[in-house]
Amino acid sequence: MSTHEAPAPDTAALARWMRTWIGAQGQIRGFHNHSVWGTNPATFIDFTSGHQAFSAPATAAFAQALARRPDDRAREMWRRMMLFQARTVQGDGQFRHIGFQVGESATSGLIHNMAGCIGLLEGLRHAGHLLEPGEAEEVLRAVRANLEACRVYGGGRPSEDGTVNQEYARVWAKFRYTELSGDDRYAHELEDDLDALVRLSRAPGVPDAASCGAYRQPADRAEGGILEPAEYYGLMIVPLVIGSRRFARPDLLDEAVRLSLHVARSAWTDERGRTRFHRYWYVRGETALKTTEPMLIAGMGLSLYGIDEVLSETEHPELAAFVEDCLATYAAYQTPAGYFASATGWHNEADVAPSTAWHAHDLLFLVRHYDTAESFWAESFWDVVFAEPERRSVLLSDRAYWVEDGVHWCILSPLTAGDLSIYGRKDRDDFARSFFAWTDKEPLPAELAFDEAPVFFVADEGIWRLDDSARATDVSVLGAIPYRGHVREADRTLDHDLAHVVCITSSRPPGGGDSDQGWETTMSTPLRRRTRGAVILGFAPVLALTACGSGGGSDSDSVRMLVNITDNLTQEKWEALVKPFEDETGIDVEIEGPTGQSVAESFPSLLAAGTAPDVIQSIFPSEDTAPEILDLTEYEWASGTPMADLYATDGEINVVGVGMQPQSLLYYNADLFEQAGVTEPPQTWDELDAALAALDGAGVATPIAFASEWATGVQAQQIWHPQQNVAAPGWQQSVADGSSSLGEQFEPLFEHLSEWIDAGYTTADDVATDSGTQEANFIAGEVGIYPMGSWFTTTLAASPPDFEVGVFSAPVDAAADAPGPMGATMAYPYMVWNGTEKVDDATALVEYLVTDAEAIATQAEMDHFTREGLDTSGNEYASAVQEVADQAPSFVVPGNQTVGDYALPVAGFNPKFTELVQSLWQGADPADVAADLTAWYEAESAG
């Protein structure tokens, strides 16, 4: 098995991989994974895999290669790339496709416009002579129009409100436009812009006296904030170097050197001894804190490109050595297909899914860096680029893996390790997710189906492959958990051929040894059997190997419990939770993680296989599984558990929970309330309207904050629960029996929201801002009121704001009805399989989990919820929520409830409600939105 330790990466292979994503029109498609922020279009529910302007530096990369070695195939492809970027423009003059990891749902932003401009201009600079007559002028017109359209950002000049790397990128684009066009309209701005950016952003002395970082937001200089992440420094260094040449200003070059040293001296060495970019610094006064991981690998290119610019002007052995070290890092993390591991430290798809945008930046650096290497420019270079890959490629980790084969790609989770099931094609602008057959989601489009996608399983001993595809495959492994090969080899000495496995990071090879020497081709680590708690229990192909029991359990004194395994709900925590029960009763509890991608998927599969667990955690009965769930009504303890009556069906209790998560909550900034003259938390809608008006009048930027994606619909429902259930108790039942319509139930809410939007208390930017960012905005003191469920208290406790946080129940129309019923959901649901042979043991376990004070407290520490009498003294925010919940006259379930007598008799309510309520921010009429909601419900009910 190869250790993949080349001195430099294979740039031709990287260029070939990039070429496979380029469409017939010149668009650069890709899965737009932002491995610094850990987000992608799937997390934003956007499902875009088409062109993104942030990939445009690839046009400059191919231009450099083309200028060095002309090729008709390459010239035609490059022309299409240039013209597609230049011609793909929004009505406001900005480029289309500028959302990157947010996808097409974002239509504004300076940086991705400027990335498009830089790609075009640097491409023109290197190979403009290879365009057809008039095309170079068309490109320049497109750049000029974009620069003018982007005056909406700060008037076209640096300001306190701008983002530093984006403003520097604009200066880079202005420089190149001025040089290439002969148009001096921006010439008088350039030197002043550079001086202003240095003044506004520099953070001297980080990490040492010779280095200088740059604040991401100039305003953070006063009160502290993060510095720009390492991958953005090239956007700052390049214009400084250009400026030093143009204006004969050595001080600008000195500043570029200091920024370069900030990147080089903030770097860290990972477990493989490879030099890595740091993520960012937080600086406040004399305090400087550094974060290294999670952090990208692919995407270092622009900053290294900038350091190369510095080295072209001055000798600097330290920076030159740093560049060489980073080249070795690229080589160590490159797959045979040419792409790099995206990142480390996320332990999800952000580590393994390769982004064409970040790789475009790497290609720009790597092509330029090798422009004097004769071997690189051998006649075969373009033949390599245009060759079709012959092998399937896998980048595998223990939590997620990337697969690509021809035009097909997918992102999957190993069995038991998650619920990723994303499928796309390199020749399509959208991807999709495969959902379980019993959901109301559309099936995966046939053209996206990935035939014979490999399947992996994570065991204690390592990662095993389970499928039987004969397709030639290269498997690259990211992480410390070893890849063991195919499971058919598990029952004998591991002497099978792993020649096509590439270990691109491992802390130690199997059986010990020095990790820098790679893995042996022959390994002899035998399979060890877990005696309890094994995640492989219940998976039929592995059962024969592990001799685990089936049906009711492997012996008379054990109970099997299927649970949700997450970063905070770990196997170890579950085992610690049940240990007192085991010690007291002598019953062994076998904790099992999902055998499929989630508990919701695994349980029906285990039922069908006849290997269902005795106890099931984290899900509720569905129409298909409800007949398989034990009726707990006869157990006196069951009726006393939180919300048991609200989740009962025809009076039968078949699911019980440990606590509840209140939802009808509005968190507020008490300091802003005081400044605005709001002396008491609002109880009625009129009082809430008055409070918002006062906050707005006091200059609060965002009186009430809503968030994008799922959050918009959830927040809207949360603030409506109390009044909705005062006006129409059990409203779901009146909708179900036809005495009321769904639109009638929500039209008053839509009217309230529309009034707030018209007044400017909430804007369209809200529903384009993810909940994590809005939570950060609230914590930063920029938001007056933030509606969110009780889980927000965990975030607040982790990052306590500098102001007093209050919380109040969502309002009702009349003060006499305040507080109204509190919307809530059951926390930690448990069910018992009615086919178990160990009813007494299983129900005793569930009784312990939902009634024992110690068990309840332990679960609250694992994942926050509220419950009467629960000690929340360790979290002041949770205590405040508990107090509000204790004052609620009753609890009610939300509209997306799927089980019990209060469930709407249709599926898919939440996503449809979110879609429709978001249209209010686009100017939709409340009555029309209500009518559309009713029409959707009627169609679903009829169908």
N, C-alpha and C positions, 0 to 999 in steps of 0.2 A: 504494500500500500504506500502510495507516494506521500512524502511529507510536504511537498509543494513549497520548497524553499528556494525560489529563484531570486537572483539579485535585483531584478526589476520586472515589472509586470509585462505581460504580452499585450502591447498596445493594438496590434492588428486584430487580435481576438476581441478586445473591447470594442474596436470600431465595427467589427462584424456584428457583434451583439447589438450595438446601437442601430446598425443598418436594418436589422430584422424588424425594428419597430417603426420604420419610416414608411408612411403610406404613399399611395400613388400620386396624391396631390402635393406631397412634401411635408405632411403633418408628422409630428413626432409623438406617437402614442406612448402609453406606458401606465403602469400602476403607480400613481403619484404618492409615494410613501415619503412623508416628512420625518426622517428618522432622528431629527433633533427634538422635535416637539412630540413625536410618538403618535401622530395622527395620519389619516389617509381618507380618501373619499368614502370608503366603507364606513368609517367611524362617523362621518358626517351625513350618512344616508344619502349619498349623491350618486355613486356607482358610475363615475366618469373615468374612462381610460383613454380618452382622445388626446388631442394635442394640448400642450400647455406651454405658454410663452417662456416659463422658467427653464425649459429645455433648449431654448434658442442658442445658447453658447455652442451647441453641437454644430450649428451652421458655420461658426467660426473655426471649429476644430477641423471639420472636413475641408474648409477652404484652405487652411494651412497645408494639410496633406495634399490637396489637389494642386496647389501652387508648386509644391516641392516635386511631385511626380504626377503630371497630367494623365487623365484617364477619361475616356469618353463616357463610360458608365457612371463614373463618379461625378463628372461635370453635370450630366443630366439630372442626377439625383439632387445634387447641391443646388442647382438652379430652382428646382421645384421647392426645396426647403426654404430658400430665400424668398421666393415670390409668395409662398403660402403665408409665411410670417408677415410679410409686408402688406398683404391684401386682406388679411383676416382681422377686420376692424369692427368695433361696436359703433352704434349710432352716435355716441358722444365723442368719438375720435380715439378712444383708448383701444388697445388691442383686445380681441376676444380671447377667451381661454386663459384667463389670468388668475384663476383660483388656486392652482397647484393642489395642495392636499385637501382643500375645501371643495374642489371640483367646480362645476359650472354654476354652483349656487352663489359664488362670489364674482362680482363684476367690477370691482374697484380695487385699487391697490397700486402703489407706486413701484414697488420693487419688481413685480413681474412684468410690468410695462417696460421698465428699464432693462431687464434681462433680455427682452425681445429686441430692444434697440441695440444693446451691446452686441448681441449675436449677429444682427444684421450688419452693423458698422464694422466690426472686426472681420466678418466674412468679406465685406466689400473691400476692406483694406488689403486683405491678402489675395483675393482672387477676383476682384471686380472686373478685371480685364477679360475674364472668361464668360461674363454675361453677354446676352444679346443686346444689340443697340437699343438704347432707351430704358433698359431694365435697371441699370445703376441709378439713373435719375429717378426712376419710380421708387426705388428703395429709399433714396434720400428724402423724397417727398413724404413717404410714409413715416420716416423717423421724425421729420420736422413736424408733421401733423400730430404725431404722438406726443412729442415734447410740449407742443402747445396745448394739447388736450390735458396733459398732466400738470398744467398750471393750477388746476383745482387743488393740488396738494401743495399747500403753503405758498401759493402765488408763484410757484416755479422756482423758489429760492429756499435755502436752508432757514429753519426757524426752530424755536424752542419746542414746538409741538411735533416736529418731524421725527422720523426714525433714522438714525445716523447712517447705517449702511445703505439705506435707500436713497438718502440725499447725496451721498458720495457717488452712488451708481449713476444718478442723474448728471453729476458733473463729468463723470467718465463719458457718458453718451454725448454731452455737449462738446467736450473736447474733440472726440472723433468726428462728430458731425461738422464742426467748424473746419477741421483739417481736410475732410474729404469733399465738402461741398463748396468751399470758398465763400460761404455765407457767414458773415460776421455778426449776425443778430445776437448771438450769445457771448461773443468774445469779451465784451466789457464786464460780464458777470463772473467769469471763471476764477480769476485770482481772488476776488472778494469772497466768492463762495467757498473756496478752499480755506481761506483764513477764518471765515465764520465757522466752518465745520470743526477745524482744529480747536478754536476757542470754545465752542459749545460742547464738545464731546470728550476731550482728552481727559484721561484718568492716569496721571503720572505715577510712577513707582509701583506698578503692578505688572509682574510680581516682584520686580527689583528696581533699583534706581535707574538702570540703563533702559528699562522697558516702559512702554506706555500703552495702556488699554484705551478703549473708547466706550463711553456710556451708550447704551442702546437708545435711551431717551434722554435728550439734553436736560429735561426738567429734573432727572434723577441726581444731577450733580449736587443739588441742594440738600435733599433728604435721603439719598441713598437709593440704589437700585442695581440691576444687573448690567454688566458690560456685554458688548456684542459677543455672541458665540464665535468660536474660532473660525468656523467655515466662512464667515462673512468678511473677514479682514482683507481679502483680496479686493473687494469692492472699494475699500478705503485706500489701500496701498497703491493700486494702479493709478488713480487720478493724481495722487500726490507725486508719484514719480513723473508722470506726464507734465504736471505743473512745474516741477523743478526744472525740467528741460525747457519748457516753453518760456518761463519767466526768469530763467537763470537764478533760481532760488534754492541754494543748497540747504536752507533750513527746512524746506518741504521734503527733500530727500532724507534729511535727518529724522524727520517725523515718521516717514515711511519705514526707516530702519527700526525705530523704536517700536512701532506697531508690529513689525515682523518679529522682533525679539519677544514681544508679548506673547505671540503665538508659539514661538519656539521654546521659550522658557516656561511656559505654562503647560507644555506637553507632559505626558506621563507615559510610563512603560507598563504595558499590560502583561498578563500572565505568560505570554509567549515571548516576552522580551522585545515586543514591537513598539515603536514610537507612535503615540496616538494623540490626536487633538483633544484638548480639554473642551468641556461643554461651555461653561461660562463662569464668570466671577460675580459675586455680589459684593459691592463696596458701599460702606456707609461710614463716613468719618474716617477714623483710623482702622476700622475693621474691614478686612478683606477675606472673603470666604470663597473657596473654589469647588466647583463640581466637575468631576471627570466623566462619570457614567450616569445614566445611559448616554451614549454618544455615537455619532456616525463614524463609519470608515469610508464608504463611498460618499463623496462630496467634499473632500479636502482640496479639490482641484483649484478653485478660484484663489484661495489664500496662497497656495503654493505657486500659482501663476504670478500672483503679486510679488512674492518673495523672489521669483526668477527675474521680475522686472527690476527689483532692487539690485540683484547680483549683476545685472547687465550694466549698471551704473557704477558700482563700487565693489571691491573685493571684501568679502566677509566670510572667513573660513567657518565660523560657527553656523551661519545661516546655510552655507553650502552643504555642510555636513548634515544639517537638519533635513534639507531636501532629499539627500541620499537616503537618510533613515526612513523617510516617508515613502520613498520609492520601494524600499524593502517591505514596508508595511503593506502597500498595495499588492506586491507579489505574494506575500504570505496569505492574504485574504482573497485572492482571485480564484474563481472557479474555472474549470476547463472550458466552459462555455464563453468565458471572457468577462462576465460581470463580477462585481465584488460583493462580499458580505456587506449588508447595508449598515449594520451597527452591532454593538453589543450592549447588554445591560437592560434591554426592554423585556426580554423573555416573552416576546410575542411576534406578530408578523412584522413589526417595525425593524427587527433584527435581520430578517431573511428576505423580505420582498424588495427586489432591486428597483430603484427609481431611475427612469431614464433621465430625469432632470439632473439629479446629483451626478449621475455617470457622465452626462454631457459636460459638466464642469470639470470632471476628472479628465475626460478625453481632450478638452481644450488645453489643459496643462501638459498631459503626457505627450500629445503630438508635438507641441511646441518644445518641450524639454528634449525630445529626441531628434530635433531638426538637423543635427549634425552627425547622426549615427548612420553610417552607410548601410549597415546590415538591416536597419529598420526600413530603409527605403529600397530594399531589394525589389526586383521587378514583380515578385510574387505578392507584394503588399495588397494591392487592390484585388488580386485574385482571392486572397484570403478573405477580404472584406465581403466580397460578393459570393463566396461559397455558401451553400446551405448547410447548416449544422446537421450532422449525421446521427448524433446521439441525443438522447433525452438528458436533461440536466435537473438535478435536485440539490437544493441547499437546505440541509436538515438541521433542526434543533429539537430539543426535547419538548418545546411548546408549540412550534409552528414549523411548517416547511413550504418552500417554494418549488414548483415544478414547471418546467417549460419543455415543449416538444413541438417543433414546427411553429405553427401560428397559435397553438393552444398554450395556455398557462393557467395555473390554479394556485391558491393558497389554502392549505389544509392544516388541520391539527392531527398529531398522532392520536390514535385511539386512547381515550381516557385523559387527554391532555388539553381539551378545549373544544370550541364549537366553530372553528373556522371552516368555511365551505364556500370559498369564493372562486368563481370561474370566469375566464375571459379569453379573448383572442387578440393577437397583435394587430389584426386587421379590422378591429371593431372599436367604436368610440365609447362603448358602454360595456360594463361587466355585470355580473349578477351573482346572487347568492342562492345556493341550493338550500331549501327549507325542508323540514320533515313533512312527510306525506299527509299527516293529520292536521296540519296547520291550514289557515285560509290563504296562504301565500301562493302566488303564481308559481307553477313548476319551472324549473330551469329550462331556458330555451334550448331546443335541440342542438342548435349550432354551437352552443357553448359547452356541450358535454365533452368531457375529457376521457376518452376511452382508455381503460387500463391504467388509471392514475395509481401510482404506488401507494401502498398503505403501510404505515409504521406503527409500532407499539413500543411504549417506554416502560421498561421493567427496571427493577433494582440494578440488574447487571449491566444494563445498557439499552440501546435502541435496536429493535429487531424489525426486519421487513416481513410483511405477511402475505402480500399479493403474489400471484404467480405469473405476472407478465414477463414475456421473454424479450421485451424491448431493450436494446442496448442502452444502458443508463450510467451516467457519472453521478455519484453521490458525494457531495461535499458536506462536511459535518462541522457545525458551529457550536462550540460549547464543550464543557468538560465531560459530558456523559458519552461514553464510547459507542460507536456503531458496531453491532455484533454480526451483521449480515442477516441472512434469511432465517426465519424461525424454524424451518425444517432442519437446520443445522444445530438447533438448541440441545438436542438430546445426545450429542456426541462431541468429541474434541473439536475445537474451532480451528480446523485446518483448511477451511475452504478459501477460495481465491477472493481476495479483496483488492485486486489490482486497480479497480476503477473507483476506489473510495479515496477521497482526499480529505485528510484531517486538517482543517484550516484554523482550528484552535482547540487545544486540549491541555488542561493543567497537568495531566500525567497519563502516560500510556497505561493500558491494562497491565496489572501485575507489577507496577513500579517502573523505575527507570527514569531517565532524563527526558523531559518532554521536548526539549529542543532537538532531540535525535529522532523524533517521530515515532510511529508505531511499527512494530514488527509485522511482517507479512503473515507469520504464523503465531497464533495466540492459543493459550491453553487454559483459560479461565473457565472452570465448570459453572454450569447454571446452579445458582443457589435458590432454594425454596424459601419463600417467606412463610413463617408459621401463622401469622395473622396480620390483618390489615392490608393484604396485598391488593393492589389496584387491578390485578389481572383476574381476580375472582369473578366468575360469572361469564367469562368470555370463552365461548365453546372451543375454538381451536387450541386454546392454551390450557384448558382444564385437564386434558389428558396428560399434559406434561407436568402439571403442578399437583395433580391428585387431589384437587379441591372437590368438596362436595357439591351437590346440586339440590334443587327443591327446597325443602325446609331447613337445610343446614347439614354440615358435615358430621356433627355429633349432637348428642342430646343436650349438651350444656353450652350451646353457642347460638347466637342470633346474628344474622347478617343485616347490616344497615347500609343502604345506598345513600350517599351524601354528595353535596356539591363541594368540589375541591377548588379553592381559589387561593390567591396570594395571602389573604387573611384567614381563610377557612382551610388551613392546612391539615394534612393527614395527622400530623403530630398533635395539633390542637384538638381534633376530634377524638383521638385516642385518649388524651388527657381528660377530656370532658366525661367520657364514659368510664374511666378507671374507678372512681368511687362506687359506681353501680356494680362493676365487676367484683370489686373487693367485698362489697356487702352481700351480693347474691350468689357469687360463684359462677355467674353466667358470663361466658366469654363473648364479647361484642366484636364482630369482625367488620371493620370499617372498609367500605368499598367505594372507590371513585367511579365515575361513569365509564362504562365499557364502550360507549359511543362518544359523540361529541358533547353530550350534556346529559343530565339526569332525565330531562324530558324525552330525549331520544332513547336513552338506554332502557328505561323501565318497560315500555311496550315491547322492545326487542327481547328483553329477558323474560317477559311474560310469554311471548310466543315460543321461546326456546324451552320453557318449563323450568327456568332457573331464576325465577324472581326472588328478590331479597325479602326478608321478613318485614323490614321497616324501610320506608322511603321518605327522604327529607327533601325539602326545597321546592316541591311542585304540588299542584292541586289536582284533584280528580278531573279528568276530561270526559267528554261524552263516551269515548271508547274505553277508558280505563275505570270509570266509576263502578261498573259491576264487579270489578276485581278488588275493591277496597272494602275493608272490614267496617261495619257499622259500630261506632263506639258509643252510641247513645245510652246503652245500658250501664256504662261506666260512670259513676257519679262524678269523678274528678274531671271528666271530659267537658261536661256542661259548664264548669266553672273557669275554663281557660279563655283567654282573650279572644273575642269576636267569634266564638264557636257558633253562636246563634245566627250570625250574619253570613256564615259560610255553610250553614246547614241546608240540605235539600229535602223538602217535604218533612221537615222536623228531624231528619236523620243527620247525625254528626259523623262524618267520615274523614274529617281532617281537623287537627287541632294545632294550635300554635303556642309559642312561648310568650309572645308579646305582640305589640302592634307598632306600626310606624305612622304616626299622625301626619297628615298631609296639608290640612287647611291652615297653614301657618304663613305669616308674613314677618320676616326679620327686618328690623329697621335700625338705622344709625341714629342713636339717641342724641349725639352731638348735633347732627344736622337738624333733627327735630327741634332741638332747643334754639338753634340759630333761626329757624323758620317760624318760631313762636308756637309750635305744636306742643301743647303741654300734656296731652293724654293720648294714648294709642287709640285710634279710631275704632268705634264699635259698629257704626252704621255705614252704609254706602255714601250717604251725604257727608259724613265726617271724613271718610277716606278721600272723597273728591276734594274736600276743603284742605286736607293735609297735603295732597299732591299739588294743589294750586299754591299753597304756602311754600313748599319746597322749591317749586319752579320759580316763584317770585323771589326766593332767597338766592337764586343763582345756582342751585344744585344741578349738575350736568344731566343726571338721569334720576328723576324723581322716583320712578319705579322701573325695575329692570326685568325684562323677559329674555329668554335665551332661545337659541335655534334648535332645530331638529326636534327630537321627542319632547324637549323641555317646554316648548311653547304650549302644546296641548295639555300637558300635565299641569303646568302652572295655571292655565286658564280654568281647568276643572277644579284645581285646589281652592282658588279664591271664590268659587261659586258653590262648593259643596254646602256650606251652612245655609245660605238663603234658599238654595234649590230644595233642600230637605225640610226647611220651614214651610215653604209654599206648597210643596208636593211630597210629603213623606212617602218613601218607597216609590219614587217616581219611575224607576225602571219597570215596575209592575204595571203602572198605568200606561206606559209606552207599549209594553208587551201586549196588554189587552185591548189596545186601540183607543182608550179613552183620552189619551193625550198623544201628541206627536213629539218626536225627538227635537225637531226644530223649535217647538213651543217651549220646551224645557230650557233651551239655551239662548233663545233670541234676546232676552233681557241682558244676559252676560255680554253677548256680542255688541249690544248697544253701548254698554258701559265701556268696553274696550275701544270701540270706535271713537267715543268721546275723548278718551285719554289720548288716542293717537292724534286726533284733530288738534288737541290742546298742546301737543308736543311733549307730554309726560313720558311717552315711550315712542321710539322711532323705528323705522324700517331697519336701521342698523342692529337693533336688538335681535331680530329673528335671523340675522346673519352672523350672530356672535354665539359661540358655543357656551354651554353652561359653565365649563371650567373657567373660561375667561370672565364671564359675568360674576362668578363667585370671587375671582381675584379682584375684579373691579369693586365689588362690595367691600371686600377686606381692605382695599386701598382707600376707602372713604369717598368713592366717586358716585355711590348709589344711595338713594334715600331709603327705598323699600325693596326687598327682594323676596318674592314668593317662592317657597321651596319646602320640601318635606323634611321630616325630622333628621334624615341622614346628613343634612347640611351641618349639623352640630359637630360631626366628626371633623369636617374640614375646618370649621372655626377653631376647634380645640387644637388642631395641628398648626394653624397659622393665626393666632389670636390678633385681632385688629387693635389699633391704637386708640380705639374709641369704645364706648359702651354699646353693646348690642342688646336690643330689646326684641321681643317677639310677641305677637298678638294673633288671636284667632281671626280668620277671614270674616268680613262683615256680614251683617244682615240688614234688611230694610228698616226695621223698627228696633229702637233701643230696648224695648221690653223683651224682645226675643234674644238678646245678646247674653252670653255667647250662643251661637247656633250649634247644631250638630257638627261634630268634627269628622271630616273625611279621613279614613285610615285604611291601612291594609294589614293583613295578618303577617307577622314576622316568624320565621323559622317554622313553616308548616311541616307536620309529620303525619304520615298515613301508615296503616298496617295492611299488608296483603292478606286478603281473606282466604288464600290457599295455603297459608303457612301451617305447618304441623306444630308450631310452637306459639300458639296464641297467647298463652299466659306469660311466657317470657317476653314476647314482643310487646304486648300491651304494658307490661311492667316497666320495660325500658322507656316507652313513650311517656308513661305516667311520670317516671323519674325526670325525664328531660323537660317536661312542661310544668311540673309542680314543685320540684325540689329547689329550695332557695339558692343553694350553692350552684346547681346546674344552670339555673336561670341567670345568675350573676356572671357565670363563666361565659355563657353565650352572648350576653350583653357586651362583654369585653371583646369578643370575637367580631361582632357586628352590631352596631347600636340599634336599640329599639326602646320603647317605653312600656311600662307596666306598673300598675298601681302597687306602691310599696317598694319599688325598685330603688336601690341606693344610687343616685346619680351625682353624689357630692364631688366626685372626681372630675366632673365636666360641668362647668357653670352654665354652658349653653344648653346641654341636655337637661339640666335641672330646670332651666327656664321653660323649656318645651314641656317637661313633665308637669310643671305647674299649670300651664295652659291646658294641657290634656286633662288634668284632674278637674278643671272647671267646666269641661264640656258636659252638657246634659246627656249626650248620647254619642254613639259613633255610627258612621254610615260608610258604605262601601262606594268606591268611585265607579264611573261609567264603564271602565274597562274590566270590571269584575266578570270572571268567566265561569264561576262555580256558585252554586247555591240559589236560593229563591230570589235573590236580588240581582241576578245576572241578566243582562240583555240577551235575548234569544238569537243574537247574531255575533259573528266574530269580526275582528278587524276594526273595532270602534276607534281605538286610540290613534292609529295612523291616519284614518280618514278624518277624524276630528282635528288632528294637528294640521293636516293639509288645508282644511277649510278655514280654521281659525287664523292661520298665517296669512290667508288672503286679505284679512282685514287690514293688515299693515301695507297692503298694496292698493288700498282704496276700495275694496269690495263693500257693498252695502250690507248691513247686518241682516236685513230681511231676506236678501238673496242667499246669504250664507246659511241662514236657518232653513230656508226652503231646500237648498242643496243637501243639507244634512238629513232632512226628512226624506227626500227622494232617494238618497243612498240607502237609508234604513229600510224603506219599503221595498226597494229592489233586492236587497239582501234577504229580507224576510220571505219574499216571494220565491226567490231562487233556491 
